[in-house]
Structure formats: structure tokens, C-alpha cells
Amino acid sequence: MNIPRPEHPNPMSVRERWENLNGQWDFTVDWSKSGRARDLKLGNEGYDKKITVPFCPESELSGVGIKDFMPAVWYAKKIEISATDLTGRVLLNIGACDWFCEVFVNGESCGTHKGGYSSFRFDITAKLKEGENTLVILAEDDTRSGLQATGKQSTWYASHGCFYTRTTGLWQTVWLEFVPRDYIKGFYVTADIENSIAVINGTTAGCGKVSAVATYEGKEVGSATAYSCGSFSITLPLSELHLWEIGCGRLYDLKLTFNDDTVKSYFGMRTVGFDGMKFLLNGKSVFQRLVLDQGFYPDGIYTAPTEEALIKDIQISLDCGFNGARLHEKAFEPLFLYHADKMGYMVWGEYGNWSLDHSNPAVTDLIVPEWLELVERDRNHPALIGWCPFNETWDYDCKRQRNSLLATVYKVTKAVDPTRPCIDTSGNFHVITDIFDVHNYEQDPKVFKETYLPLESEGILNDRHSKRQTYRGEPVFMSEYGGIGLAEGCPDEYVESASKLTTWSYGKAATCIAEYVDRYRALTDAMLDNSAIHGFCYTQLYDVEQEQNGIYTYSREPKLDVSIIKEINCRKAAIED
């Protein structure tokens, strides 16, 4: 059969020898979590279904389509390993598995991982033999525990409001990498545009010389070497400086060689920062015209059906005049970030923190390791212009958030990556943050605009959560607004018989396209005209299940002429140079 999602899942780190394991696997739901006792780890008996990986069992594309809570699921697949493969190391990579994962090879455990969003890998060489091997993956999931970050996955049986179909188990590509005994374990690139230098820091298994060669559109523009015995740092001067900018990715190709290991990658040259209230890209003021993208798909749920679907989501946003997105309540796959890099599309890196009990001390130990895995995985992407580990940390069973949790995650994020701003918790309740962002779904444009006029004239932020958070003069970002309900097939102009939105949206839905456009324009103008606000994020790009406030339908069809939205969005903002 054809392999679904056959492309390399992470263009940031590509080796010549790799094998995509997507496709049909044996599968079973372990309703009583008795699979260990039944020796499902052997992968021989007890598997009553087939599943198409990398799609979750809730999805249509998986071929399973079970929507109920699944406490545990098991996957089994036969893989062939050659004698040549065993002369080096065989690394099993899992793009993402929700939530707890354990891998078995020929009945023996190779490692475990907690967290539904980050990528991870295990060296499975020691458990393999020449010829046929049995690979088994166990995933355990408990969306309702309060101890898992599950984002917008519903904790009720059915979807409701702004909560949608769940994802259990594997939902990103699974692949093998065949590497030498000595190999490059990881690296990151820091851009110095003032001096036309890229600084490469990384780690290795083994000792030896690391060489780096950068090319731009096929022409070599820089090379350098360093010695590594576990870690290395390379200063790579560039003979040509090409800046990553909005709409222009201008990516450099990068080849790293360490002994017998070669990794192909890329990087972009750009800086982000602030000058007072202004957001700066490469030292120039840029207004963030963002849209909320939740990364759900009708047939794949958390997983895009094709690489082309990822590209389309960026393109339909650009068609509306947005220059980026909040990748909301979900860590998106690296391939999406790659296309954002190529297309010059700004994104915020988020985490699906909803469903967590932010008052529970145990949460810190559960989420910090995974969040740091995400920061380390994605920090190379020039499109990623900021981190946002939490969103709206509402009380959990009437218990308030632990402020120390938010402060700790903010501090460790900045310690690992000081090159980007970090929002501790988007909307509420801020503890320590580089940006004081707010959410406001007020549907009356006059009230909406007047709320933020004192910020412009007196530096006073009207904040409905002022009893729980304190504004200290940080740059202000309207990171959620609008959410105007618009039913599919709404008439152009208001008529008495106009259909009304019967599913979920924020506030009063529009009864016709003309009303929608007028309200969208007035709300957006209020942000563009305020010289103390550096960006907005409109809710949202497309409908998701019952939440119908998208500019596009769930199947990504426009509900109106999007050139109108583009004209509104692209007007120069008061804060821009």
C-alpha cells in the first residue's frame, strides 16, 4: 500500500538513510489496561484491528474511528533489519504520541516517554537482530486526569463549545534512522545578523571533527570546523547576508559532517525584539497581523492528511492578509514549521496546557521536561518568533494556579532560549512575562475600541483580570479577539429569513456577510489605530467541528471574499514605522 505522509517529517535534520514506518500496523484497544499481563508486548496475539499510522484511532483516516475514551492502545509491526544496519546505531523516532508511550522490540522494553506533543527517539540497536523483528508501541491516555496537557481535546464524551475530538496514541510519523556509532545528536543555530555570522552549538555521541558548510541557492557562502567530544560550538561567517523577512524565507542550506555521519539542515538569519511597545524584526517595526490556527482536520483530527494540507493552511492565511499565526493549544509538527520558515510566516510556539490542574505541584515535573523538549526541537525555526507555554490558566475545581509553576516555566524557557520573547500565560493570569497579552471577545466595536484608548493616552491598561494580574508597562498584544460567528452559506445582506448560527461561537453571531465584514473591520481598525498595541490575533482561521467562527469552513472553503479581509488587515498600523 502507499505510505501515508511519506515525506521526511523533519527537514531540520535529514540523514540519507532513514525508513518511514507509516502505514498499516496491527492494533488493539486495551480497554481494561490488561495488555501487559496478556503479553501484548510480544506483538503476536490479541491484536484485533488494523490501523493506518500516523493517524489517531479516533480519526477517519486511521481506519478505526473510535470516538470513546481509550485508556490504552497497542500497535505492532514487523520490521526488517540487515546486518549492515546493525554495524551502526538504529534510532526509532516518534513524532508524537499522546500521552504515555513505551516501546518494545522483540518483547523487550526500549524506553518510555511522557507527553503528547514533543518528538522523541530511542536507540533500539541492542534489542534488534538480523532479519525480522517485532516492534510494539503502547500508548496510555487519560484526558480527564488533570495531569496531562491535552489542549482542545474534549474531556466530555462528545465535543462541545471550543473542545473537540480527542487524539489517542500515535499522531505523527514514526521512522527509523540508521546512523554510525559516532553521530550528531542535536544542534541549534543562533543568527548574528550584525556580523553576518551563524553560531552552531550541538552535541555528539563520540569524539571527532565537526565541519559545517552553508550554501545559499546552491552557492557556498561559508564553512568552518570545530572539535567535539560530546559538545561543540562553531562560528560560521557568511560571505552573503540574506535576511529572513515576512513573505521571504531566504533560507540557507546547512550540511554538518561528524566522522562518518552527515546531517542536512537549514537556517534563517533574523532577529526579533522590542523597542518600547514596538515589535522588531531585524531591527524594523513590524505589526503582528496574526490569526488563530488550531491545527485540526476533519479527517485526520490532530494530523494533516498530506503535506500539501499544511502548506494550504499557511497559504489561506496569507490570502487573508495575515502575516502569521498563533499555533493554538497544540505543538505543531516540525514540517508545518518548515513551510512557515520557507514562506516567511511568523508563528508563536504554544503548548496544549488545557486540562492541566495548574494548582497541583506534580504538574511541574510532568510538563517541564516535555516543554523543554519542544523548545529544543523547534528553536532553530526562524518563523517561530515567541514562546507561549500556557494559555488562560483558569481555576481548576475552584483552585487557583500555582504562580511558581508559571514563573518556573518562563524562567527555564528564557534560560534555554534567550533570543525570543516568552509569554507566561496568554490572556490570564500573568505572573512574569515579556509581553502582556490580553483576550477580549467584546462584539461591540465602540466598547472594544474605548477599552484600550487609555493605554494609548496614559499608559493605563483596562484589564478585567486586574485582581489576579498586574500590568507593569510591558508591550501589549491583543492575542485573541473577534471570534465572530458566521454560518456557512450566510446571505450577503441581511434579510428577515436569514439563517442564524445554531452552533458555538463567541458572542452574537453575524446574520449576514455584510454584518460580519462591518464588525470585523471595526474591531480590527481599533487595533490598527492604537499606537500602544503591537499586534493582534483574530479568532479564527477556519471552523473546528461545532465552533463556527472561522473565515473558512472546517474543510478550508472560504465563507466570503477573503480579499475583503486582506484589505482590512493590510492597512498600515499606527505603531509601525
WOJOBEL-V235256 format. One record per helix or strand of 2 or more residues. SS is the DSSP state (~ for helix, > for strand). FROM is the first residue (numbers start at 1). TO is the last residue. If there is no record, write none. Layout:
# WOJOBEL-V235256
((SS;FROM;TO) (SS;FROM;TO))
This chain:
# WOJOBEL-V235256
((>;18;20) (>;23;29) (~;40;42) (>;49;53) (>;72;81) (~;85;87) (>;89;94) (>;97;98) (>;100;105) (>;108;114) (>;120;123) (~;125;127) (>;131;140) (>;163;164) (>;169;170) (>;174;179) (>;183;192) (>;197;216) (>;219;237) (>;252;258) (>;261;267) (>;272;275) (>;278;281) (>;284;285) (>;288;293) (~;307;318) (>;324;327) (~;334;343) (>;346;350) (~;362;378) (>;384;391) (~;403;416) (>;421;426) (>;435;440) (~;445;451) (~;453;458) (>;475;482) (~;513;528) (>;533;539) (~;562;569))
